[in-house]
Amino acid sequence: MKRRAVGLLAMAWLGFGLVGCSEKKPQTPAKASEPAAAAKTADAPEPVAESASLATPVDAKPAGPPVPAADQRLCFQCSGTGQMMCHHTGCSYGFVECPGPCLKRSSKWEHAVVEGYPADQLWHVIPLPRGVQYVSQAHIGEVFVVRNGQVDRLGKCKVCNGTGHLPCPTCGGKAKVTCDLCEGRKVIPAAWKTNDNPVLNRQPDLLRLKDGRVFLGKRSDLGERAFIRTRDGQFITVGKDDFAEPAAQ
């Protein structure tokens, strides 16, 4: 009986149906097509045939990479496409997380036993003076605040309009940008190498090792060892004397 009372108290504090927002709503039955839309009228004009000179061939294929000249080679960074994946910090498939106050995918989510819902469902738990408020992932992009000991649901975030994300400021939602090696030309001089080319050599955080490896990142020394934190967040451990150039003072 005591456990049942605790369950009822927890449900009483769930408030304004937030937990229930994840339940499926009945689908509206599909309506029969209108008679006017179901069939075209007999006197409808026939579509004008496209000129053969303007029509796209059925078997047309997208253009492949260009054929390099004798003193050129296909760009090895973009494989001759002229584009590369966007490396803007936080960009995922062309979108970045909303900087506003709404719930996001990266918010804290945890499993909780909530009556009437699957045990593997994730919830955002908002602590209250006399209980907690469970909010499901169906409310990502919405804003919640605690006022006078109760959760106040403010609705969709005004920054992202309730999506929880925004188009990446670098790629604009395309997830790709112009290749910074060939600058979109798809070809580069044949003399350029992956570890030795003008674009790489002018990078301010270039770290070159004696074995020919190069990294873009920051170096920190500790005793006889050195640690490299690359731009993409990887950590590389090498010897302090493995660098082709001494550390900048």
Stockholm file with secondary structure:
# STOCKHOLM 1.0

chainA/1-249         MKRRAVGLLAMAWLGFGLVGCSEKKPQTPAKASEPAAAAKTADAPEPVAESASLATPVDAKPAGPPVPAADQRLCFQCSGTGQMMCHHTGCSYGFVECPGPCLKRSSKWEHAVVEGYPADQLWHVIPLPRGVQYVSQAHIGEVFVVRNGQVDRLGKCKVCNGTGHLPCPTCGGKAKVTCDLCEGRKVIPAAWKTNDNPVLNRQPDLLRLKDGRVFLGKRSDLGERAFIRTRDGQFITVGKDDFAEPAAQ
#=GR chainA/1-249 SS CHHHHHHHHHHHTTCTTTGGGGSCCCCCCCCCCCHHHHSCCTTCCCCCCCCTTTSCCTTCCCCCCCCCCTTEEECTTTTTSSEEECCCTTCBTTEEECCSSSCCTTSCCEECCCTTSCTTCEEEEEEETTEEEEEEGGGTTEEEEEETTEEEEEEECTTTTTSSEEECTTTTTSSEEECTTTTTSSEEETTCBTTBCHHHHTCTTEEEBTTSCEEEEEEEEETTEEEEEETTSCEEEEEGGGBSSCCCC
#=GC SS_cons         CHHHHHHHHHHHTTCTTTGGGGSCCCCCCCCCCCHHHHSCCTTCCCCCCCCTTTSCCTTCCCCCCCCCCTTEEECTTTTTSSEEECCCTTCBTTEEECCSSSCCTTSCCEECCCTTSCTTCEEEEEEETTEEEEEEGGGTTEEEEEETTEEEEEEECTTTTTSSEEECTTTTTSSEEECTTTTTSSEEETTCBTTBCHHHHTCTTEEEBTTSCEEEEEEEEETTEEEEEETTSCEEEEEGGGBSSCCCC
//
